[in-house]
Amino acid sequence: DATGKVTFSGPAPGGDFALYHLLAHAGSTARASVPVDIIVNVTHPARVARPSLLSAERFFSHPYAAPLPLLDLDMFKVHAFPGFPLQVRFSGYQDTGNPSYIGYTVAKLPAGAAVSTVSGSGTAVSDPATMTLHLNACPHELGSVPVCVDVTDSEGVAATQRCLEVDVVPDPPPSLSLSLSHGGDCIWNCGGSGASWEAAELYIGRSYELHLTAEDTNAEDTLEIAPAACEQVPPGRIFSAPCEPLPWGSALSEPSHVRAATVTATRALPLEPAHSHGGYSMKHCFMATDGCGALRDGE
Protein backbone atom coordinates (compact mmCIF):
# COMPACT_ATOMS: atom_id res chain seq x y z
CA ASP A 1 0.00 0.00 0.00
CA ALA A 2 1.04 3.68 0.10
CA THR A 3 2.95 3.21 3.36
CA GLY A 4 5.16 0.49 1.91
CA LYS A 5 3.51 -2.34 3.87
CA VAL A 6 3.34 -5.67 2.00
CA THR A 7 0.32 -7.89 2.79
CA PHE A 8 -0.37 -11.29 1.23
CA SER A 9 -2.41 -14.41 2.00
CA GLY A 10 -0.84 -17.84 2.29
CA PRO A 11 -2.31 -21.34 2.50
CA ALA A 12 -3.44 -22.90 5.73
CA PRO A 13 -0.75 -23.73 8.31
CA GLY A 14 1.21 -26.77 7.24
CA GLY A 15 1.07 -25.94 3.54
CA ASP A 16 3.73 -24.50 1.27
CA PHE A 17 4.52 -20.79 1.18
CA ALA A 18 5.84 -19.03 -1.91
CA LEU A 19 8.16 -16.23 -0.81
CA TYR A 20 9.79 -13.78 -3.18
CA HIS A 21 12.88 -11.67 -2.73
CA LEU A 22 11.74 -8.13 -3.55
CA LEU A 23 13.95 -5.28 -4.74
CA ALA A 24 12.88 -1.62 -4.58
CA HIS A 25 14.58 1.47 -5.94
CA ALA A 26 14.12 5.10 -4.92
CA GLY A 27 14.38 6.19 -8.55
CA SER A 28 11.70 8.85 -8.31
CA THR A 29 13.75 11.11 -6.05
CA ALA A 30 16.79 13.29 -6.66
CA ARG A 31 18.88 11.20 -4.26
CA ALA A 32 21.13 8.34 -5.27
CA SER A 33 19.18 5.22 -6.25
CA VAL A 34 19.99 2.56 -3.69
CA PRO A 35 18.58 -1.02 -3.74
CA VAL A 36 16.66 -2.05 -0.64
CA ASP A 37 16.19 -5.64 0.50
CA ILE A 38 12.64 -5.89 1.85
CA ILE A 39 12.16 -8.31 4.74
CA VAL A 40 9.01 -10.45 4.51
CA ASN A 41 7.85 -12.19 7.71
CA VAL A 42 5.12 -14.84 7.73
CA THR A 43 3.13 -15.17 10.97
CA HIS A 44 0.21 -17.46 11.80
CA PRO A 45 -2.93 -15.27 12.05
CA ALA A 46 -3.75 -16.72 15.47
CA ARG A 47 -0.45 -15.39 16.85
CA VAL A 48 -1.12 -12.05 18.55
CA ALA A 49 1.94 -11.56 20.77
CA ARG A 50 4.81 -10.05 18.86
CA PRO A 51 7.97 -8.11 19.79
CA SER A 52 8.29 -4.33 19.56
CA LEU A 53 11.05 -1.90 18.65
CA LEU A 54 11.36 0.02 21.91
CA SER A 55 13.85 2.70 20.83
CA ALA A 56 16.56 3.71 18.39
CA GLU A 57 19.14 6.16 19.69
CA ARG A 58 22.21 7.76 18.18
CA PHE A 59 25.20 7.53 20.48
CA PHE A 60 28.23 9.79 20.27
CA SER A 61 31.89 8.98 20.92
CA HIS A 62 32.03 11.83 23.46
CA PRO A 63 30.78 10.46 26.80
CA TYR A 64 29.27 13.78 27.87
CA ALA A 65 26.99 13.97 24.82
CA ALA A 66 23.52 12.61 25.58
CA PRO A 67 22.08 10.00 23.16
CA LEU A 68 19.74 11.39 20.49
CA PRO A 69 16.36 9.58 20.25
CA LEU A 70 15.43 8.86 16.63
CA LEU A 71 12.08 7.07 16.80
CA ASP A 72 10.42 10.24 18.14
CA LEU A 73 11.40 12.27 15.07
CA ASP A 74 8.89 12.97 12.30
CA MET A 75 11.24 11.21 9.88
CA PHE A 76 13.24 8.13 10.91
CA LYS A 77 16.44 9.67 9.54
CA VAL A 78 19.96 10.50 10.65
CA HIS A 79 22.89 12.37 9.07
CA ALA A 80 26.34 10.83 8.81
CA PHE A 81 29.60 12.52 7.80
CA PRO A 82 32.56 10.91 5.97
CA GLY A 83 35.39 10.06 8.34
CA PHE A 84 33.25 10.33 11.48
CA PRO A 85 31.66 7.36 13.27
CA LEU A 86 27.90 6.83 13.35
CA GLN A 87 26.47 4.65 16.11
CA VAL A 88 22.76 3.83 16.38
CA ARG A 89 21.54 1.49 19.12
CA PHE A 90 18.29 -0.40 18.59
CA SER A 91 16.37 -1.75 21.59
CA GLY A 92 13.54 -4.30 21.33
CA TYR A 93 11.48 -6.40 23.71
CA GLN A 94 8.42 -8.64 24.04
CA ASP A 95 6.65 -8.87 27.39
CA THR A 96 3.80 -11.13 26.27
CA GLY A 97 3.86 -14.77 25.21
CA ASN A 98 6.81 -16.90 26.24
CA PRO A 99 9.81 -16.14 23.99
CA SER A 100 13.15 -17.58 25.05
CA TYR A 101 15.06 -14.68 23.45
CA ILE A 102 14.66 -11.65 21.20
CA GLY A 103 16.85 -10.93 18.18
CA TYR A 104 16.92 -8.91 14.97
CA THR A 105 16.60 -9.46 11.25
CA VAL A 106 18.76 -6.99 9.32
CA ALA A 107 18.50 -6.21 5.61
CA LYS A 108 21.46 -5.46 3.35
CA LEU A 109 23.86 -3.04 5.01
CA PRO A 110 25.60 -0.16 3.21
CA ALA A 111 29.34 -0.28 2.59
CA GLY A 112 31.36 0.33 5.74
CA ALA A 113 28.51 -0.68 8.07
CA ALA A 114 28.38 -3.49 10.62
CA VAL A 115 26.12 -4.49 13.49
CA SER A 116 27.09 -5.72 16.93
CA THR A 117 25.98 -8.93 18.56
CA VAL A 118 22.70 -8.70 20.48
CA SER A 119 22.88 -8.23 24.24
CA GLY A 120 20.04 -8.51 26.75
CA SER A 121 17.19 -11.03 26.78
CA GLY A 122 14.55 -8.66 25.47
CA THR A 123 11.83 -10.34 27.53
CA ALA A 124 11.05 -7.16 29.50
CA VAL A 125 11.28 -3.39 29.05
CA SER A 126 13.86 -3.33 31.85
CA ASP A 127 16.04 -5.84 29.97
CA PRO A 128 15.75 -5.00 26.25
CA ALA A 129 17.62 -6.78 23.51
CA THR A 130 20.03 -4.20 22.09
CA MET A 131 21.98 -4.15 18.83
CA THR A 132 24.25 -1.34 17.62
CA LEU A 133 24.76 -0.23 14.04
CA HIS A 134 28.28 1.07 13.32
CA LEU A 135 29.01 3.07 10.17
CA ASN A 136 32.10 4.99 9.12
CA ALA A 137 31.38 6.32 5.64
CA CYS A 138 34.04 7.31 3.11
CA PRO A 139 34.01 10.57 1.07
CA HIS A 140 32.92 8.75 -2.12
CA GLU A 141 29.85 7.26 -0.39
CA LEU A 142 27.72 10.41 -0.26
CA GLY A 143 23.98 9.89 -0.60
CA SER A 144 21.04 8.36 1.21
CA VAL A 145 21.01 4.68 2.15
CA PRO A 146 18.39 2.71 4.13
CA VAL A 147 19.12 0.37 7.02
CA CYS A 148 16.08 -1.88 7.59
CA VAL A 149 15.61 -3.96 10.73
CA ASP A 150 12.86 -5.80 12.52
CA VAL A 151 12.72 -7.32 15.97
CA THR A 152 12.10 -11.07 16.02
CA ASP A 153 11.46 -13.55 18.82
CA SER A 154 12.73 -17.09 19.22
CA GLU A 155 9.70 -18.45 17.32
CA GLY A 156 10.37 -16.28 14.29
CA VAL A 157 7.56 -13.80 14.91
CA ALA A 158 8.60 -10.26 14.02
CA ALA A 159 7.63 -6.67 14.70
CA THR A 160 6.74 -4.31 11.86
CA GLN A 161 9.89 -3.55 9.88
CA ARG A 162 11.45 -0.12 10.37
CA CYS A 163 13.94 1.45 7.98
CA LEU A 164 16.38 4.10 9.16
CA GLU A 165 17.45 6.50 6.42
CA VAL A 166 21.16 7.29 6.75
CA ASP A 167 22.00 10.43 4.80
CA VAL A 168 25.77 10.70 4.20
CA VAL A 169 26.61 14.35 3.54
CA PRO A 170 29.88 16.34 3.31
CA ASP A 171 31.30 17.56 6.60
CA PRO A 172 29.96 21.11 7.07
CA PRO A 173 32.05 24.12 8.10
CA PRO A 174 31.26 25.73 11.45
CA SER A 175 29.37 28.98 11.89
CA LEU A 176 30.55 31.87 14.08
CA SER A 177 28.60 34.67 15.74
CA LEU A 178 29.60 37.57 17.99
CA SER A 179 27.72 39.78 20.44
CA LEU A 180 28.70 42.38 23.04
CA SER A 181 27.12 42.79 26.46
CA HIS A 182 27.31 45.29 29.34
CA GLY A 183 25.96 44.45 32.78
CA GLY A 184 24.44 41.26 31.43
CA ASP A 185 22.47 43.06 28.69
CA CYS A 186 23.34 42.72 25.01
CA ILE A 187 24.22 46.07 23.44
CA TRP A 188 25.75 45.14 20.03
CA ASN A 189 24.97 42.57 17.35
CA CYS A 190 22.30 41.04 19.60
CA GLY A 191 20.94 38.84 16.83
CA GLY A 192 24.21 36.91 17.00
CA SER A 193 24.44 36.66 13.22
CA GLY A 194 28.00 37.94 13.10
CA ALA A 195 27.13 39.77 9.88
CA SER A 196 27.28 43.29 11.32
CA TRP A 197 30.64 44.98 10.77
CA GLU A 198 29.64 48.29 12.35
CA ALA A 199 31.89 49.60 15.08
CA ALA A 200 30.92 48.98 18.70
CA GLU A 201 31.26 51.99 21.01
CA LEU A 202 32.79 51.33 24.43
CA TYR A 203 33.00 53.86 27.25
CA ILE A 204 35.88 54.38 29.65
CA GLY A 205 35.28 52.97 33.12
CA ARG A 206 32.64 50.41 32.08
CA SER A 207 32.97 46.62 31.87
CA TYR A 208 31.97 44.72 28.76
CA GLU A 209 32.11 41.15 27.50
CA LEU A 210 32.43 40.02 23.91
CA HIS A 211 30.73 36.66 23.38
CA LEU A 212 31.97 34.33 20.62
CA THR A 213 29.83 31.33 19.67
CA ALA A 214 30.73 28.69 17.07
CA GLU A 215 28.42 25.86 16.03
CA ASP A 216 28.89 22.75 13.89
CA THR A 217 26.05 20.45 12.82
CA ASN A 218 28.48 17.51 13.00
CA ALA A 219 28.35 16.63 16.70
CA GLU A 220 31.39 14.35 16.37
CA ASP A 221 33.59 17.22 15.18
CA THR A 222 35.87 19.46 17.23
CA LEU A 223 35.66 23.26 17.32
CA GLU A 224 38.20 25.98 17.98
CA ILE A 225 37.71 29.75 18.26
CA ALA A 226 40.80 31.94 18.06
CA PRO A 227 41.87 35.47 17.11
CA ALA A 228 42.52 35.81 13.39
CA ALA A 229 45.68 37.36 12.03
CA CYS A 230 45.18 40.58 10.10
CA GLU A 231 45.98 38.88 6.79
CA GLN A 232 43.12 36.42 7.44
CA VAL A 233 40.48 39.16 7.27
CA PRO A 234 37.99 38.07 4.58
CA PRO A 235 38.54 39.62 1.11
CA GLY A 236 36.46 42.69 0.38
CA ARG A 237 36.28 43.88 4.01
CA ILE A 238 37.56 47.47 4.27
CA PHE A 239 38.24 49.16 7.60
CA SER A 240 39.42 52.63 8.45
CA ALA A 241 41.05 51.30 11.63
CA PRO A 242 44.20 49.15 11.77
CA CYS A 243 44.08 45.49 12.86
CA GLU A 244 45.44 43.64 15.87
CA PRO A 245 44.50 40.25 17.42
CA LEU A 246 43.22 41.33 20.86
CA PRO A 247 42.68 44.77 22.44
CA TRP A 248 45.11 46.15 25.06
CA GLY A 249 46.37 42.79 26.31
CA SER A 250 42.95 41.27 27.09
CA ALA A 251 42.63 37.46 27.16
CA LEU A 252 39.98 35.05 25.88
CA SER A 253 38.36 32.66 28.35
CA GLU A 254 38.89 28.92 28.01
CA PRO A 255 36.48 27.38 25.47
CA SER A 256 33.32 25.67 26.67
CA HIS A 257 31.71 22.92 24.56
CA VAL A 258 28.14 21.62 24.53
CA ARG A 259 27.26 18.54 22.49
CA ALA A 260 23.84 17.26 21.54
CA ALA A 261 22.62 16.92 17.95
CA THR A 262 25.22 19.62 17.18
CA VAL A 263 28.41 20.83 18.87
CA THR A 264 28.67 24.38 20.16
CA ALA A 265 31.80 26.15 21.42
CA THR A 266 31.77 29.46 23.28
CA ARG A 267 34.48 31.84 24.48
CA ALA A 268 34.28 35.24 26.16
CA LEU A 269 36.54 38.28 25.97
CA PRO A 270 36.28 40.68 28.95
CA LEU A 271 36.86 44.32 28.01
CA GLU A 272 37.46 47.14 30.51
CA PRO A 273 38.56 50.36 28.75
CA ALA A 274 40.85 52.48 30.95
CA HIS A 275 41.52 56.23 30.74
CA SER A 276 44.65 55.51 28.71
CA HIS A 277 42.47 53.94 25.99
CA GLY A 278 40.71 57.18 25.02
CA GLY A 279 40.51 57.48 21.24
CA TYR A 280 41.31 53.77 20.74
CA SER A 281 40.09 52.54 17.32
CA MET A 282 41.03 49.08 16.14
CA LYS A 283 39.45 46.10 14.37
CA HIS A 284 39.62 42.62 15.92
CA CYS A 285 38.83 39.45 13.95
CA PHE A 286 38.19 35.86 14.99
CA MET A 287 38.02 32.49 13.23
CA ALA A 288 36.12 29.27 13.99
CA THR A 289 37.74 26.08 12.68
CA ASP A 290 36.71 22.43 12.95
CA GLY A 291 38.70 19.19 13.09
CA CYS A 292 38.96 18.96 9.30
CA GLY A 293 40.37 22.46 9.01
CA ALA A 294 37.16 23.86 7.53
CA LEU A 295 36.57 27.44 8.62
CA ARG A 296 34.05 30.18 8.35
CA ASP A 297 35.08 33.69 7.27
CA GLY A 298 36.32 35.64 10.26
CA GLU A 299 33.97 37.88 12.18
Residue, then its C-alpha position, 0 to 999 in steps of 0.5 A: d500500500a502507500t505506506g510500503k507495507v506488504t500484505f499477502s495471503g498464504p495457504a493454511p498452516g502446514g502448507d507451502f509458502a511461496l516467498y519472493h525476494l523483492l527489490a525496490h529502488a528510490g528512482s523517483t527522487a533526486r537522491a542516489s538510487v539505492p537497492v533495498d532488500i525488503i524483509v518479509n515475515v510470515t506469521h500465523p494469524a492466530r499469533v497475537a503476541r509479537p515483539s516491539l522496537l522500543s527505541a533507536e538512539r544515536f550515540f556519540s563517541h564523546p561520553y558527555a553527549a547525551p544520546l539522540p532519540l530517533l524514533d520520536l522524530d517525524m522522519f526516521k532519519v539520521h545524518a552521517f559525515p565521511g570520516f566520522p563514526l555513526q552509532v545507532r543502538f536499537s532496543g527491542y522487547q516482548d513482554t507477552g507470550n513466552p519467547s526464550y530470546i529476542g533478536y533482529t533481522v537486518a536487511k542489506l547493510p551499506a558499505g562500511a557498516a556493521v552491526s554488533t551482537v545482540s545483548g540482553s534477553g529482550t523479555a522485558v522493558s527493563d532488559p531489552a535486547t540491544m543491537t548497535l549499528h556502526l558506520n564509518a562512511c568514506p568521502h565517495e559514499l555520499g547519498s542516502v542509504p536505508v538500514c532496515v531492521d525488525v525485531t524477532d522472537s525465538e519463534g520467528v515472529a517479528a515486529t513491523q519492519r522499520c527502515l532508518e534513512v542514513d544520509v551521508v553528507p559532506d562535513p559542514p564548516p562551522s558557523l561563528s557569531l559575535s555579540l557584546s554585552h554590558g551588565g548582562d544586557c546585550i548592546w551590540n549585534c544582539g541577533g548573534s548573526g556575526a554579519s554586522w561589521e559596524a563599530a561597537e562603542l565602548y566607554i571608559g570605566r565600564s565593563y563589557e564582555l564580547h561573546l563568541t559562539a561557534e556551532d557545527t552540525n556535525a556533533e562528532d567534530t571538534l571546534e576551535i575559536a581563536p583570534a585571526a591574524c590581520e591577513q586572514v580578514p575576509p577579502g572585500r572587508i575594508f576598515s578605516a582602523p588598523c588590525e590587531p588580534l586582541p585589544w590592550g592585552s585582554a585574554l579570551s576565556e577557556p572554550s566551553h563545549v556543549r554537544a547534543a545533535t550539534v556541537t557548540a563552542t563558546r568563548a568570552l573576551p572581557l573588556e574594561p577600557a581604561h583612561s589611557h584607551g581614550g581614542y582607541s580605534m582598532k578592528h579585531c577578527f576571529m576564526a572558527t575552525d573544525g577538526c577537518g580544518a574547515l573554517r568560516d570567514g572571520e567575524 
